[in-house]
Amino acid sequence: MTQQTLIELLDSRVSAALAAVGCEGAPAVVQVSGRPEYGDYQANGVMGAAKARKMNPRQLATEVVAKLNLEGIASKIEIAGPGFINITLAPAYLAAQVQHALADSRLGVPQPAMQRVVVDYSSPNLAKEMHVGHLRSTIIGDALARVLRFVGHDVIAQNHVGDWGTQFGMLTAFLIEAEQGGDSHVALADLEDFYRRAKQRFDEDEAFATRAREYVVKLQGGDAQVNVLWQKFLDVSLHHCEAVYEKLGVGLKREDVRGESAYNPDLAVVVKNLQAQGLAVESEGAQVVFLDEFKNKEGQAQAYIVQKQDGGYLYSTTDLAAVRYRVATLKADRVLYVVDARQSLHFQQMFSVSRKAGYAPATLSLEHVGFGVMLGEDGKPFKTRSGGTVKLAELLAEAELRAHALVSEKNPDMPEVERRVIARAVGIGAVKYADLSKNRNSDYVFSWDSMLSFEGNTAPYLQYAYTRIASVFRRAEGFDATAPVVLGEEAERQLALALARFADALQSVARETMPHFLCAYLYELAGQFMRFYEACPVLKSEGAVRASRLRLCELTARTLKTGLGLLGIEVLEQM
Ligand code: ARG
């Protein structure tokens, strides 16, 4: 069947009609929601075309509609307002879409031209334990990687961990002391504490500080003994991260880790290359690239530093080396950097230098997928009660605990093992969904009560909607999995329409790197299902109608499960 999403199909048909009347114009087909008088889709590109040719837009719209071939697709095409074309899809067409999706393991989602997409996400600094600051990158990056993969792209995850720099000299020096004192194991059990103690030694003991600095030099020089200890420290730290990924149900693996240290051998090469191209120049002893397009307040070109006065390299140099690796070795068509919005300037400048230096060809898309900060209910950055940083492991444990209390209250007689399984899916799902459902560009308030609510745009609401359908099937006592879908009632047609929009929702997430589009879609779908379920009896209906309605239920359940799965959220058969 079709290898286009609904919007792509309508777009191409309206384009063809515009071309048939001699216009080249963007058809601009958009989805309409909640306004049945405007149809299901609206094409509003005719007005632009009319303006360009100084024509009466309604007149042009009439001509376009006369050429618009939507036979077998639309049941109604209307011109509205100054020249909008409103399109209502035919029940038979939507029924066929539902059947097609039911017969397909990809739920009818067409495959676009495949791209290799590198997704740089999570990327914590390994000197310390993961804290809430890393939650958003980890969750958003994972959801994007899943959606891109499902849509049909070749995704390479890159965990660009911070594993290099002066801190690691201090940490290895401290690890040697701990080993000598025989308590390295105990000391490493709490990385935060380990870091604090190392820092304290560094600040208070001059001899230790000197040794720490020597270790940085040794480490960079490839000294074997220091290297072993550094590796040991990284290993412990990565284990902490992996425990968090495991809890979160995030698919990052050891082989996805390519830390800053991996680029160390290339840093001098990058700076030399930038100098040879006349891009990097000396300024106050440092090597900098002046960028005309980024002016400071005084109107001077901003300097992007690639090597410090003391010869040391920076975060920026490492990212330039990483671009080269991602292009030359990973063969990326697109690179997504899922990193805090506060690093926005760094990325814009780094992209600009990469282009100028020829590291990033014009065909490569470099995108900073930024996000705002997580706030506490007081509207201030999320902190522990005593004002400290919240460890991720502790936050997730609390999520499960709270969900467990909720489940126990609802189902006091449920066996404990089952309650645990539900608590995990609901607790972790709630934390992830609360994050993913907001526009990532804004800051968001972390609130246990709203994320664990069974009402509104939350994970528990969607998980519950899924279990309701599962319970319909438990009570259905068998059904015909080949029965034709017939959409007699408007509520059935609306549900089928919502189901048919899945591919467009995924495509827009993949294109615009906005996971909240998928959440909004699933919430809308669950709402349409509830309206259908109220308006159209399923189990109490009979014959072909009952069989058809069960098939609608089936596709709704599969779409909810798949969609939540793409957000990294589990569904349950019962809760
Ligand atoms: N480690 C960095 C941090 O914690 C994030 C790295 C993001 N990725 C990158 N290629 N710069 O802020």
Residues whose N, C-alpha, C, O or C-beta is under 5 A from the ligand:
A	BS01	LIG	D120 S123 P124 N125 H160 V161 G162 V339
